[in-house]
Amino acid sequence: MELPVNRRGFLRRAAVLGATAALPVHTAATAQHPHPTTGQAADVDLRWFGVNGWEIAFDDKRVLIDPWLTRFPTIGPDGAFLESTPLTVDHAVVDQHIHGVDLILITHGHFDHIADVPYILSRFPDARVVGTETHIHLLTAMGVAERQVIWVRGGELLQFDGFTVEVVPSLHSLDENHRYLFPGTMTTRPQPPRTIADLIEGGTLAYQVTIGDRLRVFNTGAANLIERACTGLRPDVAILSYTRAPGTSRYLERALELLDRPRIVVPSHHDDLETPLAQGPTINAQLMNEFTEAVRAVDPNSTVLTPRHLEVIPL
């Protein structure tokens, strides 16, 4: 299966080869960015768990997007992607870094986006999770309670206490042969997933989290989008997954233009997938530099933040 080898194999090799390249100088952990209208800080914190895992913390709320912290090898010694890799959850690392959650947003069903979610929800039984029909079938097969799930299709505007979530229909990235990784959908609950290949994409979503009149944060979980669905969102902060997507035309440039050139742009999913958080996963410097150059070409006035694993980005 050529797509997984290209996607995972490239990231693994490029992370090693590009680790010594110069990263942009924007330091996320100490930056504060005032609201464009009020001129005041929004009192919102971002924290990156790696891949597309994010925490948005404000007031007494925590919203998580694709929280995957376990991290394990999926590439064999010959560089081949091992679809039969068993699913595991590192309870200790999740306990160490997830201190609370009110809501989890799932962009798609792949293992590096969803595999830790059932354990997180078991620790916080009052929390809920948003996903497509397929995502919900996968999660409930892994033990998530029915009362914790919110089924969506894309297009919903969900009201919560102090914030809203706009569910944006989206797409997963494509390889050079215009194929998806682990495609498919489910209409019934499967047997409990055992391997990474059991966690299929199941449709892809993006999200915009709006915190009162303070801040709008947009996130894509894969390097693709649906143009009409993004029109008019105008986020203050755009967190955009940036991986190799050779089958998708001008993803990043189109995203920035459609989102009306957000004032703050943050890359995501540009690290290696295997190195444990305690060992400091490698950020792919080549992808980071490409991302920064592309953003500056669209709008030199946008601020590109360089996220570091587990560091807080105050907004």
C-alpha positions in Angstrom: 0.0 0.0 0.0 2.0 3.0 -1.3 0.2 5.8 0.5 1.1 4.9 4.1 4.7 4.3 3.1 5.0 7.7 1.5 3.1 9.5 4.3 4.7 7.9 7.3 8.0 7.0 5.8 8.7 10.5 4.5 7.9 12.1 7.8 10.1 9.7 9.7 13.1 10.2 7.3 12.6 13.9 6.8 12.4 14.6 10.5 15.8 13.0 11.0 17.4 14.7 8.0 15.8 18.1 8.7 16.3 18.2 12.5 19.4 20.4 12.3 17.9 23.0 9.9 17.2 26.4 11.2 13.7 26.9 12.6 11.9 30.2 12.4 12.5 32.5 15.4 8.9 33.0 16.4 8.8 31.6 20.0 5.4 30.5 20.9 5.7 30.1 24.7 6.3 33.8 25.5 4.1 35.4 22.9 0.9 37.2 23.6 -1.4 38.5 20.9 -4.0 41.1 21.6 -7.5 41.0 20.2 -7.6 43.0 17.0 -10.6 45.1 18.2 -10.2 45.4 22.0 -6.4 45.4 22.0 -6.5 43.1 25.0 -5.1 39.6 25.4 -7.8 37.0 24.9 -6.8 35.0 28.0 -6.8 31.8 25.9 -3.9 29.2 26.0 -3.0 26.7 23.4 -0.9 23.6 24.1 0.4 21.2 21.5 0.6 17.5 22.2 2.2 16.7 18.8 0.6 15.5 15.6 -2.7 17.4 15.5 -3.3 17.1 19.2 -4.2 20.5 20.8 -5.6 21.9 24.0 -7.5 25.1 24.0 -7.8 26.4 27.6 -9.8 29.4 28.7 -11.6 30.4 31.9 -12.3 27.0 33.5 -12.8 25.2 30.2 -10.6 22.8 28.3 -11.3 21.8 24.7 -9.1 19.1 23.2 -8.6 18.4 19.5 -7.3 15.0 18.3 -5.5 14.3 21.6 -2.9 11.6 20.9 0.0 11.4 23.3 0.9 7.7 23.4 3.1 7.6 20.2 4.6 4.3 19.1 6.6 3.0 16.1 4.7 2.2 12.9 7.6 1.9 10.5 9.6 -1.3 10.1 13.4 -1.5 9.7 12.9 -1.6 5.9 10.9 1.7 5.9 7.6 -0.1 5.3 4.5 1.1 7.1 3.3 -1.6 9.4 -0.5 -1.7 9.1 -0.7 -4.5 11.6 0.8 -2.4 14.5 -1.3 -3.1 17.6 -3.1 -0.3 19.3 -1.7 0.6 22.7 -2.4 3.5 25.1 0.3 4.9 27.4 -1.8 5.6 30.5 1.0 7.2 32.4 1.8 9.8 29.7 -1.9 10.6 29.3 -2.3 11.0 33.0 0.8 13.2 33.2 -0.3 15.7 30.6 -4.1 15.7 30.4 -5.4 17.5 33.5 -9.0 18.0 32.6 -11.3 18.2 29.6 -14.8 19.4 28.8 -15.0 18.6 25.1 -13.0 16.6 22.6 -13.2 17.3 18.9 -12.3 14.6 16.4 -11.2 15.6 12.9 -10.9 12.0 11.6 -10.6 8.4 12.7 -6.9 7.6 12.1 -5.0 6.1 15.1 -2.8 9.2 15.6 -6.0 11.3 16.1 -8.4 9.1 18.0 -6.6 6.1 19.7 -6.1 7.8 23.2 -9.6 9.3 23.3 -11.5 6.4 25.0 -9.0 6.4 27.8 -9.2 10.1 28.3 -13.0 10.0 28.3 -12.9 7.2 30.9 -10.9 9.5 33.2 -13.3 12.4 32.7 -16.7 10.9 32.5 -18.5 14.3 32.3 -16.6 15.2 29.1 -18.1 14.7 25.7 -16.7 14.0 22.2 -17.8 15.3 18.8 -17.3 13.2 15.6 -18.9 11.6 12.6 -21.0 8.5 12.6 -18.0 6.4 11.8 -15.9 8.1 14.6 -18.6 7.5 17.1 -19.0 3.8 16.1 -15.2 3.4 16.5 -15.2 5.1 19.9 -18.1 3.2 21.4 -16.5 0.0 20.2 -13.5 1.0 22.2 -15.7 1.6 25.3 -16.8 5.2 25.2 -20.3 5.6 26.8 -23.2 6.6 24.5 -24.0 9.6 26.8 -20.6 11.1 26.0 -20.9 11.2 22.2 -22.2 13.9 19.9 -22.9 12.8 16.4 -22.3 15.4 13.6 -22.2 15.5 9.8 -20.6 18.9 9.3 -22.3 22.2 9.2 -23.5 22.2 12.8 -23.1 25.2 15.1 -22.9 23.8 18.7 -23.5 26.0 21.7 -21.7 25.2 24.9 -21.3 27.2 28.1 -19.1 30.2 27.1 -18.2 29.1 23.7 -19.4 27.7 20.4 -18.1 25.0 18.0 -18.7 25.3 14.3 -18.3 21.9 12.6 -16.8 22.3 9.2 -17.1 19.6 6.5 -13.6 18.8 5.3 -11.3 16.3 3.5 -8.3 14.2 4.3 -5.1 14.8 2.3 -4.3 12.6 -0.8 -1.1 10.9 -1.9 0.4 11.3 -5.3 -2.0 8.7 -6.7 -5.0 10.7 -5.2 -5.8 8.0 -2.6 -6.8 8.3 1.0 -5.1 6.5 3.9 -7.4 3.8 5.5 -10.5 5.1 3.8 -14.1 4.0 4.5 -17.1 4.6 6.7 -19.2 2.6 9.1 -22.9 2.5 9.8 -22.8 0.0 12.6 -20.5 -0.6 15.6 -17.5 -2.8 14.7 -15.6 -5.3 16.8 -13.2 -3.5 19.1 -10.3 -2.2 16.9 -7.0 -4.0 17.5 -4.6 -2.6 15.0 -3.9 0.9 13.5 -5.5 -0.2 10.2 -8.8 -0.8 12.1 -9.1 2.9 12.7 -10.3 4.1 9.4 -10.7 7.8 8.3 -14.5 7.8 8.5 -14.9 11.3 7.0 -12.9 14.3 7.9 -14.0 17.5 9.8 -12.5 20.8 10.6 -13.6 23.0 13.6 -13.8 26.6 14.5 -14.0 27.3 18.3 -15.4 30.7 19.1 -14.8 32.0 22.7 -17.4 34.7 23.3 -16.3 37.8 21.4 -12.7 37.2 22.4 -11.2 34.7 19.9 -11.9 32.4 17.0 -9.6 29.4 16.6 -9.8 27.2 13.5 -8.2 23.8 13.1 -7.8 21.3 10.2 -6.7 17.8 11.1 -5.3 17.0 7.6 -3.8 18.9 4.7 -6.9 19.4 2.7 -10.2 21.3 2.9 -13.5 22.1 1.2 -13.4 25.7 -0.1 -17.1 26.5 0.2 -17.2 25.2 3.7 -14.5 27.6 4.8 -15.8 30.7 3.3 -16.7 33.4 5.8 -15.1 31.8 8.9 -12.4 34.5 9.4 -10.6 33.0 12.4 -8.2 35.0 14.5 -6.0 31.9 14.8 -5.7 29.2 12.2 -4.0 25.9 13.2 -3.3 24.2 9.9 -2.0 20.7 9.5 0.9 20.6 7.2 2.2 17.3 6.0 3.2 16.1 2.5 0.1 16.0 0.4 1.2 15.7 -3.2 -2.2 14.9 -4.5 -3.8 18.1 -3.2 -3.3 21.4 -5.0 -2.1 24.5 -3.1 -3.7 23.4 0.2 -2.0 25.9 2.5 -2.3 28.9 0.1 -5.9 28.2 -0.5 -6.6 27.8 3.2 -5.0 31.2 4.1 -6.9 33.0 1.3 -10.2 31.4 2.1 -9.8 32.1 5.9 -9.2 35.8 5.0 -5.5 35.8 6.0 -5.6 35.0 9.7 -3.4 37.2 11.9 -2.0 34.2 13.7 -1.1 31.0 11.8 0.2 27.9 13.6 1.5 24.7 11.9 0.4 21.3 13.1 1.1 17.6 12.3 4.7 18.5 11.2 6.5 16.3 13.8 7.5 12.7 13.8 4.9 10.3 15.1 7.1 7.8 17.0 9.3 9.5 19.5 7.8 9.6 23.0 7.0 13.0 24.4 9.5 12.5 27.2 12.3 12.2 24.6 11.4 15.3 22.7 9.9 14.4 19.3 11.5 15.9 16.3 9.9 18.8 14.5 10.3 18.6 10.7 12.4 21.7 10.1 12.0 21.5 6.3 8.2 21.4 6.6 8.3 24.2 9.2 10.3 26.4 6.9 8.1 25.7 3.9 5.1 26.5 5.9 6.5 29.8 7.1 7.6 30.8 3.6 4.1 30.0 2.2 2.3 32.0 4.9 4.6 35.0 4.3 4.0 34.8 0.6 0.3 35.1 1.1 0.4 37.7 3.9 3.7 39.1 5.2 1.7 40.6 8.1 0.6 37.2 9.5 2.4 36.0 12.6 3.6 32.4 12.3 4.0 30.7 15.7 6.4 27.8 16.2 4.8 25.4 18.6 6.9 23.3 20.9 5.6 20.1 22.4 3.7 20.7 25.6 4.6 24.4 25.9 1.8 26.8 26.5 1.0 29.5 23.8 -0.8 32.4 25.4 -3.1 34.3 23.2 
